[in-house]
Amino acid sequence: MPAHFIPEGLPKPRVWFHAVSVGEVTALGPLVKAFKMLRPSASVIVSTGTETGQDKARESISDVVDGFFYLPLDYPSFVNSVVTRIQPDLFVLMETELWPNLIHSIKSVGATIALANGRISDRSFPRYKRLRKFFSPTLESIDLFLMASERDGQRIAEMGALAERIQVTGNTKFDAALGQIPEEAEARMRDLLDVGDSAQVLVAGSTHPGEHEVVLDAYRALIKQFPDLLLILVPRHVEKTAQIMSAMRDLNMEPPFLRSSVEAGEKRNGRKVIIVDSTGELYQIFSLASVVFMGGSLVPKGGQNILEPAAWGKMVLFGPSTEDFRDARDVLVNAGAGIQVEGIEDLVQQIAGILSNPDGAQRLGKKGREEILRHVGSARKNAELLAEHLSTSQIV
């Protein structure tokens, strides 16, 4: 399927969803599927802003989507041509991507516009408030704000959204986390990476520069107490693999086993550090973990998706920067299945405690999964409200 695939002559109504990158596409998945169940006759088109987001969308929701494409830059000449071709009846932005020219162009063709799974991060909120006058016309063009939390609802109101258009419907990422567990994943991963059923495994997921080194130092400390501990390190960006290997050499560590070498027939042969230098398998790799550290949190990146390991019933550790997942963080911390760490010493201490008490960790991890289940249902709520707005706009 080509990168810009918008079929000609799609039947009405046409619903266009936009999700920038992998995180937004993850939240979009259960919503699109729930919407399509409610309105099977609607034509659904999905745009993304990144290659990884596009790949994720095509992989996860191609069965319910009629067309995929990359959204061009937010310049009138670019977006107007796309809007003219699609002629959407309903346009849905995921999370908070306020593209003024795009939104105004879509409004000009009479479409209903909604923001779904709306989030206003701690980092972006001050900027949005400071530029309220600039964003005000854009917010006035949005007919429905479906916000992930009460705090997000309050923030979008302070930015200028009309209160009567705001509804708090929860975070669809809870639905996504529990909706994608493949039954065969653990067995496949154990065979692929040669990890035994009884092995103790530390999975460090979506780590960033500044965290790779912390994880390696923590691992070196931990193997003094747990000499058979395996480390599976999955960097956020695979191009950082060479940097991680260089850091290992500087620490006089043995060379790692690379996930990519499996395709060449290479065996792990007892190597205890595995670097996953490929994409798309982190969610399945969580199935192997005795404990998980999620990156983007010891550096100021807002955190990565802590719901995914928790969906497997794993204990999850993370640093103080979790602004992008604050509702998930609060749920897991309250359940005892999530632990915030402040640095390497804290990280080592908490991991050692979990590895020393696997039964306790399993019990708390299960509780965390159960708490996630309590928050499932947002995708259906969002889909029902979107379908309602599509109907009341007298399109069908």
C-alpha positions, 0 to 999 in steps of 0.5 A, a space after each residue: 500500500 503506498 504511503 499516500 493511499 486515499 481511495 477515490 469515491 469513498 461512500 459517505 459519511 467519511 470519518 478522518 482520524 489523525 494521530 501523529 506518532 506511535 503513542 497517539 496511534 496506540 490510543 487510536 486503535 481501540 477507538 477506531 475499532 469501537 467506532 467501526 462497530 457502531 457505524 460499519 457503513 462509515 468510510 474511515 481514513 487515518 493520517 499520521 505524522 511519522 513513519 513509525 506511526 504510519 507503520 503502527 496504524 497499518 499493522 494494527 487497524 488496517 482491517 477497519 480502515 479504508 485509507 492511510 496517508 501522511 499528513 502534510 505540513 500545516 500550510 494552507 496550500 498543502 492541507 486545503 488540497 487534502 481536505 478538498 479530496 477527502 471532504 470529511 464529514 467528521 474529523 477527529 484529532 487524537 490527544 492534543 494536536 492543534 493544527 490551526 490551518 488544517 482545522 480551519 480548512 476542515 471547518 470550511 467544508 462543514 465537517 464536525 471536528 472532535 478532539 478525542 483522548 484529549 490530553 494537555 501535558 504539564 510541559 505544553 499547558 503554560 505555552 498554550 495558556 500564554 498563546 490563548 489568543 492565538 489558539 482561541 479561534 482554533 478551539 472555537 472551531 472544535 465541536 467536541 472535546 473528549 478529555 482523558 481526565 478531569 485535569 485535562 478537561 479543566 486545562 482545555 477550558 482554561 485555554 478557551 474551549 467552551 465548557 458545554 463542549 467538554 466531556 471527560 471520557 477517560 484514556 483509551 490507552 487503558 483499552 489499548 494496553 489490554 486489547 493487544 496481548 497475543 497468547 503466543 507472545 511469551 513462548 515465541 519470545 522465549 524461543 527467539 531470545 533463548 530465555 528459560 522459563 525460570 530466568 530472572 529478567 530485567 527489561 528496560 524499555 524505551 530508554 533514552 540517552 542518559 538512561 542507557 548508562 544508568 541501566 547498565 550501571 544498575 545492572 552491573 550492581 545487581 548481578 553481584 547479588 543476582 549473578 544469573 540476571 538477564 538484561 533486555 535493553 530496548 532503546 527508544 531509538 534503535 540507532 542508539 545501539 552503537 552508543 549503548 555498545 560503546 558504553 558497555 565497552 567503556 564499562 568493560 562489560 562483555 559484548 551484548 547479544 543483538 536481536 538482529 543477529 537472530 535473523 542471521 542464525 546467531 545464538 545467544 550462547 550465554 550472553 546476559 545482556 540483550 539489546 533489541 536493535 529492532 522495532 515493534 517487539 517491545 510489547 511482547 518482550 514485556 512478557 519475559 520480564 521479572 521486573 520492568 524499568 520504563 524509560 523517558 522518565 529519568 530524563 525529561 521526556 514525559 515518560 513512555 507507556 507504563 500501561 503496556 508492561 502493567 497489562 502483562 501483570 509486571 511490576 513497573 519502575 519509572 523515574 520522576 518524568 511521567 507527565 505524559 502518563 500521569 493518570 496511568 502512573 497514579 493508578 499503578 502507584 496506588 495499586 503498588 504495581 508502579 514505583 517511582 525511582 529517583 536515580 541509580 541507587 534507588 533503582 538498584 534497591 527497588 529492583 533487588 527488592 522485587 527480584 528477592 520477593 517474586 511472589 509478592 511482585 507477582 501479586 502486586 503486578 496482578 493487582 495493577 492489571 486488575 486496576 487497569 481493567 477497571 479503567 477500560 471502556 473509554 474507547 466505547 464512550 468516545 466512539 458512542 459520542 463521535 457516532 452521536 455527533 455524526 448522526 446529529 450533524 444530519 449527514 446520514 
